[in-house]
Amino acid sequence: MKRTAFIFFVSAMPVLGVLHAQTHTVVKKWASDTLFRTPESVLYDAKDKLLYVSNMDPASGDKGGKGSIGKLGLDGKIISLDWVTGLTSPKGMGLYKNELYAAELTTVVVIDINKAQVIRRIPVEGAVFLNDISVDKNGVIYVSDSRTMKIHRIENGKVTTLLQNMQGPNGVLAVGDELVYIDKGSLLKRSADGSSTKITDGMDPSTDGIEMVKPNEYLVSSWNGIVYYVYADGHKDILFDTRPEKVNSADIGYDPKNHIMYVPTFFKNGVIAYEVK
């Protein structure tokens, strides 16, 4: 009896291992020209079938209004390098109706897409380094501040603090009545009742952007050059690691219909498209 039990245990080990075997990979589709200026974020626009790219130009801390938003085709061809200019260190972006929102250092800038011009700015009191943005189905804006360690909520122009005393907030993603967010290597979910649960942790501490592949499964980028596929049970695959080549992977965009991920390479000044398989 003891021998039989021991044999069963050993034979079961590979079966358990299969549950967490890597099942997703990426295939590089194209790389844009390297004409962007420190691209921090890429946002996929399904309606207009193009990508918005935020040019920080130069990197963090610049207060000279030299930043811009560019447009990039889904074929990797640059449509407009400086579609909207005069921005201050723009980073994460979000879309709602005909408006594009982008995080500057201390304000959220609102751009009329049809007119290609800034129509207003929403100041966030006490902000130092606003980073990522997500807009929910009702037009409520969520924006992280990676220096004050907070996540703010903006509704009808009114700013309130949703989360604070964090370790390193960056990526935010509104999903229904919930908010999925990053905090220095961890991926968490805040429910409508205000409680937060951890989806996974142990990722590179430079975690940056989040995109949902399908319910409860996410792509998470790390600025240092790693992109993860995160499953509902918290298990994660490393899709690629470009740290040896010193290629960053900042705030990613994603086309869920065609399974294409768009990665801004920051200091390499380009965008790379990968098919997620």
N, C-alpha and C positions, 0 to 999 in steps of 0.2 A: 504493500500500500504506500509506503513512504517513497519507494522508487517511482511508482506511477505518478504521484503528486509532484515529485521533483521534475520529472520529464515534462509534465504539462506546463509547469511554470516557465521552464526554459523555452519551450516552443511558443509560448504566448508572447514572449518578449518582442519578437519582430512584428507581431500583429499590432501591439500597442505602439510600436515605433512608426508604423505606417500612418497612424492617425495624425502625426505631426510631421510627416514627410513634406518637403517643399513641393508645392503644386502650382505655384505661379512663377512666371519668368517674364522678362521684358525683351523686346526686339527693337533696336534703334531704327526709326523711320527716316528722320532727317535732322539736320542741324542748321540753324539760321546763320546768316552772316553775323560776324561779331562786331556789329556797329552800335548795339545798345550800350548804354552807359550805366554800369553797375545795375543790371536788371535784378530786382528783388522779388517780384511777384508776376505770375502769369494767370490771367483769368479767361476762361473759355466762355464765349458768348454764343449760345446755341441758336438764338434768333437770327443774328446777323452773320453767323458762321465765320467768326474770326477770333483772334486772341488780343486781349489788352495786355501790355507789358509796362510795368512801372520802372522808370529810370530814376534811380536815386540821385545820381550824378552831382557831386561825388558821393561817397558813402556816408554813413551815419554821422550826424552832428552838423551837417551843412545847413545854414540858415539863410542862404543867399537866394533862394527861389530858383535854383538852376535845374530842378528836377522836372520830369515830364512823364506823360503817358504816351506810349506808342501803340500802333496797331500792326499785327502780324497775321498773315494769311495762314490757313490750315495746311498749306503746302510748304510753309517755312519761308515764304517770300515776304519781305518787309513791305507793308502797305504805306505806313507813315511812321517815321522814327520819332517825330515830335508832334503827335496829333493834338495834344493839349500841353501847354508849357506854363512856366511861372510857378511851379509847385516846389514845396520844400521837403526834400527827402521822402517822396511817396513810396509806400510799401504795399501792404495788403489792400485788396480791392473787393467790392461787392456790387451787384447789380440789383436794381429794383425799378420795374417799369422802364421809363426812359432816362433814368439817372444812374450814373456811375459814382460810387463812393470810393475814396482812397484815403488811407491813413497818412497824414503828414506827421511832423514831430509832435505837435500839440493840438492840432485840429483835424477834423474830418472834412475833407473837401468834397463838395457835391458838384458834379459835372453834368450838364445837359448834353446827352449823347447826340441828339439831332443838331444842336447848335455848335457842338464841340467847344464849349466854353464853361468856365467856372461860374456857377450861379450863386453859390454861398459857401460859407465855411462854418462848421459847428465847433466852437472851442470846447476843449475838455479841461476844466480847471485842475491845475496841479499836474497835468500831463508832462512827461519828459520825452518819451520815445514810443509813441503809438506805433503799433506794428501790424497786426493782422485785423481784417474786417470780415464779418459775415452778416448778411441781411436775411431776416426770416420772411415767411410768406406774407406777413402783415406790414412789412417795411420797417420793422424794428431792427436797429443796428447794434451789433456787438463788436467791440474793439478792445484789443489787448494793449497794455503798456508794459513793455519788457524791462523798464527801469524802475517804475514805481511798484511793480509786481501786482498789478490789478487788471481786472477785466471790467469794462464799463458797458452799460446798456443805454441806448439813446432811442427815445420814442417821442415823436413830434418835437424834436429839437431839445428835449429835456434829458440831461445826462444824469444817470445814477450809477453807483458802483455796485456791481453784481458780485464780484469776488475780489478778495484782497489777501495780503500776507502770503502770497504765493512764492514759489522758488525761482521760476523762470518762465512766465506765461508767454505764449506766442500764438500759434495757430488756433483759430476759432471756427466752428462750423455749426450753424443753426440747422437742426434737423427736426422738423415738426415743432413740438413744444419743448424740445430738449436742446441743450447746447453741448456739443462735443468740443473739448479743448485740450490744449497741450500745456504741460507744466514741467519743463526741464527733464525730458526723457520719459515722461509718463503721459498716457492718454486717458482722459477721464470724461465722464458724462454727467451733466447737471440736469436733473429732472425738473418737471414743472413745479414740484413741491419744494424745490430749493436744495434737495439732497444731492450729493455727488458720489459717484461710484467710480472705481478705477477699472478701466478696460484692460490696460497692460502697462508695464513699466520696463525699466532696464534698457531702454533705447539710448542712443547717443544723446548726451545732454544738450546738444545744439538743435533739438527737434524744432521744426519750423512750420511746415504747412500740413493741412489735412484735407483730404478729399474722400467722399464716400463712393465706394465701388458698387455696393448694393447694401440693403439694410444690415447694419451691424458689422460691416466689413469696410476697412478703410485703408487708404494709402497715407503714409506719414513720411514726410521728408525731414532730413536733418541737414542743416546748413553745411556741416563739415563734408558732406558728400555721400550720405547713405539714404536710401529710400526703402521703407518697410511696407509689407503687406500685413495688415493686422486683422485677425479673425475674431469672431464674436466671443470665443472662449479665451481670448488674450494671447493665443499663440501668434507668432509673427515670423514671416519669411523676410530675409534680406533680398530685395530685388536686384540691387546693385550697390557697389561701394567704390566710389571714385576718389577716395582720399589719397591713394598712392599717386594718382595723376594730378592731385591738387585742383580738382574740379568740384566746385560747390554745387549743392542742390538746395536752392532756397525755397520760396513759397510756390508750390506746384499748382498747376491747373489740370483739369481732367474732363474729357469728353466721355460720358458714361455710355452713350450709344455705340460708339466705335472703339471704346476701350483704349483711348489714347491719352497718355499722360504727358504734360508739357512741363519741362524743368528749366527754370532760369539758372544760368551758371554763374551769376554774380560777377566776380572779378574777371571771368573769361568773356563777359559781355555778349553772350548769346543765349539762345533757347534751343533745347534739344527735345524732340518728340520721340516717345517710346510707346509701342503697342504693348499693353499688359495682357499676357496670355495665361 
